[in-house]
Amino acid sequence: MKKSLLSLLVFMFAFTAYSQSISKNAIGLRLGDNDGFGTEISYQRGLSENNRLELDLGWRSSDHIDAFRLTGLYQWVWNIEGGFNWYLGAGAGIGSVSYDESHFGNDHDNDNFFGLVAGDVGIEYNFDFPLLLSLDFRPEIGFNDYNDDLGFDIGFGIRYQF
Protein backbone atom coordinates (compact mmCIF):
# COMPACT_ATOMS: atom_id res chain seq x y z
CA MET A 1 0.00 0.00 0.00
CA LYS A 2 2.79 2.41 0.90
CA LYS A 3 4.59 1.64 -2.38
CA SER A 4 1.40 2.32 -4.37
CA LEU A 5 0.84 5.63 -2.60
CA LEU A 6 4.49 6.63 -3.08
CA SER A 7 4.32 5.68 -6.78
CA LEU A 8 1.17 7.76 -7.21
CA LEU A 9 2.78 10.78 -5.54
CA VAL A 10 5.92 10.46 -7.68
CA PHE A 11 3.76 10.20 -10.84
CA MET A 12 1.70 13.27 -9.85
CA PHE A 13 4.88 15.26 -9.13
CA ALA A 14 6.38 14.24 -12.48
CA PHE A 15 3.15 15.16 -14.28
CA THR A 16 3.01 18.62 -12.73
CA ALA A 17 6.75 19.18 -13.12
CA TYR A 18 6.43 18.92 -16.88
CA SER A 19 3.25 20.96 -17.14
CA GLN A 20 3.41 23.97 -19.39
CA SER A 21 2.01 27.21 -18.10
CA ILE A 22 -0.70 28.81 -20.19
CA SER A 23 -0.61 32.39 -21.43
CA LYS A 24 -2.14 35.14 -19.32
CA ASN A 25 -4.34 36.41 -22.20
CA ALA A 26 -5.38 35.16 -25.64
CA ILE A 27 -7.84 36.68 -28.08
CA GLY A 28 -9.06 35.48 -31.47
CA LEU A 29 -11.80 33.63 -33.29
CA ARG A 30 -13.56 30.32 -32.69
CA LEU A 31 -15.21 28.90 -35.80
CA GLY A 32 -17.97 26.38 -35.12
CA ASP A 33 -21.56 25.69 -36.12
CA ASN A 34 -24.08 24.92 -33.40
CA ASP A 35 -27.54 26.45 -33.85
CA GLY A 36 -26.16 28.72 -36.56
CA PHE A 37 -23.51 30.47 -34.47
CA GLY A 38 -20.65 30.03 -36.91
CA THR A 39 -18.14 32.62 -35.69
CA GLU A 40 -17.37 33.68 -32.15
CA ILE A 41 -14.96 36.27 -30.80
CA SER A 42 -13.03 34.34 -28.17
CA TYR A 43 -11.06 35.62 -25.17
CA GLN A 44 -9.09 33.44 -22.74
CA ARG A 45 -7.79 34.67 -19.39
CA GLY A 46 -5.26 32.55 -17.49
CA LEU A 47 -6.26 32.25 -13.83
CA SER A 48 -3.40 30.04 -12.69
CA GLU A 49 -0.71 27.88 -14.25
CA ASN A 50 -3.23 25.26 -15.43
CA ASN A 51 -6.65 26.95 -15.27
CA ARG A 52 -8.30 29.62 -17.38
CA LEU A 53 -11.58 31.32 -18.17
CA GLU A 54 -12.84 31.45 -21.77
CA LEU A 55 -15.49 33.94 -22.93
CA ASP A 56 -17.03 33.58 -26.41
CA LEU A 57 -19.35 36.10 -28.06
CA GLY A 58 -21.19 34.64 -31.05
CA TRP A 59 -23.73 36.13 -33.41
CA ARG A 60 -25.94 35.09 -36.26
CA SER A 61 -27.65 37.29 -38.79
CA SER A 62 -29.73 35.88 -41.63
CA ASP A 63 -32.94 36.65 -43.50
CA HIS A 64 -35.12 35.13 -40.77
CA ILE A 65 -33.14 35.09 -37.50
CA ASP A 66 -30.89 37.58 -35.71
CA ALA A 67 -29.22 36.28 -32.57
CA PHE A 68 -26.26 36.66 -30.23
CA ARG A 69 -24.95 34.69 -27.28
CA LEU A 70 -22.24 34.97 -24.65
CA THR A 71 -20.73 31.76 -23.29
CA GLY A 72 -18.32 31.49 -20.35
CA LEU A 73 -16.29 28.36 -19.63
CA TYR A 74 -13.90 27.45 -16.82
CA GLN A 75 -11.15 25.20 -18.21
CA TRP A 76 -8.51 22.88 -16.78
CA VAL A 77 -5.44 22.55 -19.04
CA TRP A 78 -2.89 19.70 -19.11
CA ASN A 79 0.30 19.44 -21.14
CA ILE A 80 0.61 16.42 -23.45
CA GLU A 81 4.06 16.94 -24.97
CA GLY A 82 5.92 19.82 -26.52
CA GLY A 83 3.48 22.56 -27.41
CA PHE A 84 0.39 20.29 -27.25
CA ASN A 85 -2.15 20.67 -24.43
CA TRP A 86 -5.55 19.16 -23.83
CA TYR A 87 -8.29 20.81 -21.83
CA LEU A 88 -11.63 20.13 -20.22
CA GLY A 89 -14.18 22.74 -19.19
CA ALA A 90 -17.70 23.54 -18.05
CA GLY A 91 -19.79 26.67 -18.12
CA ALA A 92 -22.97 28.48 -19.09
CA GLY A 93 -24.25 31.14 -21.43
CA ILE A 94 -27.03 33.57 -22.22
CA GLY A 95 -28.35 35.00 -25.46
CA SER A 96 -31.08 36.72 -27.37
CA VAL A 97 -32.83 35.77 -30.59
CA SER A 98 -35.23 37.66 -32.84
CA TYR A 99 -37.41 35.76 -35.35
CA ASP A 100 -39.13 36.83 -38.53
CA GLU A 101 -42.69 35.68 -37.72
CA SER A 102 -43.77 35.59 -41.35
CA HIS A 103 -41.21 32.86 -42.03
CA PHE A 104 -41.93 30.72 -38.97
CA GLY A 105 -45.69 31.28 -38.64
CA ASN A 106 -47.49 32.52 -35.56
CA ASP A 107 -46.22 29.84 -33.16
CA HIS A 108 -42.94 31.68 -32.41
CA ASP A 109 -42.46 34.84 -30.38
CA ASN A 110 -40.70 37.81 -31.90
CA ASP A 111 -37.92 38.01 -29.33
CA ASN A 112 -36.60 35.48 -26.86
CA PHE A 113 -33.85 35.34 -24.29
CA PHE A 114 -32.28 31.96 -23.67
CA GLY A 115 -29.83 30.24 -21.39
CA LEU A 116 -27.56 27.25 -21.88
CA VAL A 117 -25.10 25.03 -20.05
CA ALA A 118 -22.05 23.72 -21.87
CA GLY A 119 -19.13 21.36 -21.53
CA ASP A 120 -15.87 21.54 -23.45
CA VAL A 121 -13.05 19.15 -24.30
CA GLY A 122 -10.29 19.93 -26.75
CA ILE A 123 -6.69 19.87 -27.87
CA GLU A 124 -4.49 22.86 -28.66
CA TYR A 125 -1.05 23.63 -30.00
CA ASN A 126 0.95 26.50 -28.51
CA PHE A 127 3.56 27.74 -31.00
CA ASP A 128 6.91 29.27 -29.98
CA PHE A 129 5.56 32.61 -31.21
CA PRO A 130 2.27 34.02 -29.77
CA LEU A 131 -0.18 31.85 -31.74
CA LEU A 132 -2.54 29.24 -30.30
CA LEU A 133 -4.55 26.81 -32.48
CA SER A 134 -7.27 24.63 -30.96
CA LEU A 135 -9.88 22.05 -31.89
CA ASP A 136 -12.68 21.37 -29.41
CA PHE A 137 -15.97 19.56 -28.91
CA ARG A 138 -18.68 21.43 -26.99
CA PRO A 139 -21.98 19.78 -26.01
CA GLU A 140 -24.66 22.35 -25.05
CA ILE A 141 -28.12 22.12 -23.51
CA GLY A 142 -30.41 25.09 -24.15
CA PHE A 143 -33.43 26.35 -22.21
CA ASN A 144 -36.10 27.93 -24.50
CA ASP A 145 -37.95 27.49 -27.81
CA TYR A 146 -34.95 28.54 -29.90
CA ASN A 147 -32.39 26.32 -28.20
CA ASP A 148 -34.25 23.68 -26.17
CA ASP A 149 -32.30 20.48 -26.72
CA LEU A 150 -28.85 18.94 -26.67
CA GLY A 151 -26.61 20.36 -29.38
CA PHE A 152 -23.08 19.45 -30.34
CA ASP A 153 -20.55 21.99 -31.57
CA ILE A 154 -17.12 21.29 -33.00
CA GLY A 155 -14.98 24.40 -33.18
CA PHE A 156 -11.60 25.47 -34.52
CA GLY A 157 -9.90 28.32 -32.67
CA ILE A 158 -7.10 30.65 -33.65
CA ARG A 159 -5.90 33.07 -30.97
CA TYR A 160 -3.14 35.62 -30.42
CA GLN A 161 -1.46 35.27 -27.00
CA PHE A 162 -0.20 38.18 -24.93
N, C-alpha and C positions, 0 to 999 in steps of 0.2 A: 504494500500500500504506500509506504513512504517513497519507494522508488518511482511508482506511478505519479505521485504528486510532485516529486522533484523533477521528473521528466516533463510533466505538463508545465511547470513553472519555467524551466529552461526553454521549452518551445515557445511559450508566450513571450519571454524576454527576447528571444531571437527574432520572433515575428515583429515585435515593436521596434527592435533595434534597427531593422532594415526598412521601416516604414518611411515613406517619403512625405514630407510636409506639403500641404496644399497651399495654393496661392491665397493671399489675403483677399483679393478682388478679381473677378473675371466678368466680362460683359460681352455679349454677342447675340447670336441668333440660334434658336432651336426650331428645326423644321420637322414637323410631324403632320398628322392628319386624323385627329379624332374629333368627331362632330363638326368638321369643317374648319377647325382652327389650324390652318396650315403653317403659319409663321408666328413665332413668339419672340419677343425681346426678352432675353434671359440675363439675369444678374446673379452671380454667386458671391457670397461673403463667407470667408473662412472664419469660423468661430474658435477653433483650436487646431492642433496639428492634424487631426483626422476627422473633423466634423465641420460641416458648413450648412448654410442656409441658401436655398435657391428660390428666386422669385421670377416667375414667367408671366408676361403680359401678352395675351394673344387676342387677335381680332379677326373678324370675318365680315366681309361686306360683299353682298351679291344682289341680284335683282329682287330677291324675296326675303332675305334675312340680313339684318345687321346685328352683330353681337361682339362683345368683348368679355374677357375673363382674366382674373388674376389668380395665379396658383402659387402657393408657398409650400416648400418641401424642406424638411430637415434630413440631411444625408450623413451617413457614416461612410468613410472612404478608407480603403485598404490598398496597399501597394501589392502588385503582382510581381513584376520584375521590370527593371529599367524604368522607362517612362510610363508603363501601363499601370493603371489603377482600376479597381472595380468599386462600385458604390451601391448602397441600398438606402432607400429613404421612404418617408411617409409624410403626408401633409393634407392640406385642404385648399379649397378655392371658392371664389364667388364670381358672379358674372351677371350680365344683363343681355337680353335678347329682344329684338323688335321684329315682328312678323309683318308681312304684307298679307292682310286678311283676304284679299281677293284671290290670292293664289292658294291659300290653305282652306278656304271656306270659313264659316262662322264658328267653328268649334275651337279656334285658337284665340287667345287674348292678343291684344296689340303688343303689349310690353310685359316682360317677365323678368324677375330676378331669379337666380338659381344658385345653389350651393353644390359642392362636390367634395368627396374625399378621394385621395389618390395615394398610390404606392409608386415606387420607382426602383428599378434595378438597371444598372448599366456598366459599361466599360468605357474608359477614356485613355487617351494618350497625351501626355504632357511633353511637348517638344522642349529642346534646350533653349529656344527663343520663346517669347511670351505668347504661344499659341496652344490652345487646348481643343482637341477634337473628341467628341463623345458619341456613343450610340446607346440609347436606352429604351426600355420597355416600361410603359406607365399604364397600369390598369386604373380606371376611374369609375366611381359610382356617383351618379347625379341625382338631384332631388327636386325635380319639377317636370312639367310637360315637355320642355325642350330637351332636357338631358336627364331622363328618369330611369336609366338602366346601366348595366355594366358595359363600359366601353374600353377598348384597348388602343393604345397609342404607341407607335414606334417613332422615335425622334432621333434626328441627327443634329448635333450641336457643334458650333464653331464659336470659340470665345477668345478674346484678347485678355491676357492676364496682367495685372498690375498690382 
